[in-house]
Amino acid sequence: MKGFFLGLVLIVVVVISVLSVRPGGLRSQLRNVARRLRLALILSGIYLGVSTVLRLALPDSTATEAVMVAIGAALGITFLILGQDRQYDRR
């Protein structure tokens, strides 16, 4: 049990140290992380909604599986495009 909590603390320390080294500072990086998390939650909600509707409409269809894979790929690409770092101001 001690190892679990030690690992949990170690992960937090490593994440904070890596984010603070990146350009823009810790505050900017945490904003990017929050924005990506919000985007990931929205896109996963869209995927769950669409997959639920497809499963209810066409329960045992091969086409349903193909459409779900395509939607997952499209949402993944959307995350890669919209989840990029914002440009920071150099002062």
C-alpha positions in Angstrom: 0.0 0.0 0.0 2.9 2.3 0.7 4.3 1.7 -2.7 1.0 2.8 -4.3 0.9 6.1 -2.5 4.6 6.7 -3.1 4.0 6.0 -6.9 1.1 8.4 -6.9 3.1 11.2 -5.3 6.0 10.5 -7.6 3.8 10.8 -10.7 2.5 14.2 -9.5 6.1 15.4 -8.9 7.3 14.2 -12.3 4.4 15.7 -14.1 4.8 19.1 -12.4 8.5 19.1 -13.0 8.2 18.3 -16.7 5.4 20.8 -17.2 7.4 23.6 -15.5 10.4 23.0 -17.8 8.4 23.4 -21.0 8.2 26.8 -22.6 5.5 29.1 -21.3 5.8 28.1 -17.6 3.7 25.9 -15.4 0.6 28.0 -15.5 0.3 28.0 -19.3 1.0 24.2 -19.4 -1.7 23.5 -16.8 -4.2 25.6 -18.9 -3.3 23.4 -21.9 -3.8 20.3 -19.9 -7.2 21.5 -18.6 -8.2 22.4 -22.2 -7.2 19.0 -23.5 -9.0 17.2 -20.7 -12.2 19.2 -21.4 -11.8 18.4 -25.1 -11.3 14.7 -24.4 -14.4 14.5 -22.2 -16.5 16.2 -24.9 -15.2 13.9 -27.6 -15.7 10.8 -25.5 -19.2 11.9 -24.7 -19.9 12.3 -28.4 -18.5 8.8 -29.1 -20.5 7.2 -26.3 -23.7 8.9 -27.6 -23.2 7.9 -31.2 -22.2 4.4 -30.3 -25.3 4.0 -28.1 -27.6 5.2 -30.8 -25.9 2.9 -33.4 -26.1 -0.1 -31.0 -29.8 0.4 -30.4 -30.6 1.1 -34.0 -28.6 -1.7 -35.6 -27.6 -4.2 -32.8 -25.8 -6.9 -34.8 -24.5 -5.3 -37.9 -21.1 -5.3 -39.4 -21.7 -1.9 -40.8 -22.3 -0.6 -37.3 -18.8 -1.8 -36.3 -17.2 -0.1 -39.3 -19.0 3.2 -38.6 -18.0 3.1 -35.0 -14.3 2.6 -36.0 -14.6 5.5 -38.5 -16.2 7.8 -35.9 -13.5 6.8 -33.4 -10.7 7.6 -35.9 -12.4 10.9 -36.8 -12.7 12.0 -33.2 -9.1 11.0 -32.6 -7.9 13.1 -35.4 -10.1 15.9 -34.2 -8.4 15.7 -30.8 -5.0 15.8 -32.4 -5.8 18.9 -34.3 -7.7 20.8 -31.6 -5.5 19.7 -28.7 -2.3 21.3 -29.9 -0.5 23.7 -27.7 -1.6 27.3 -27.9 1.0 29.9 -28.9 2.4 31.7 -25.8 3.4 35.4 -25.7 7.1 36.1 -25.3 7.5 39.1 -23.1 
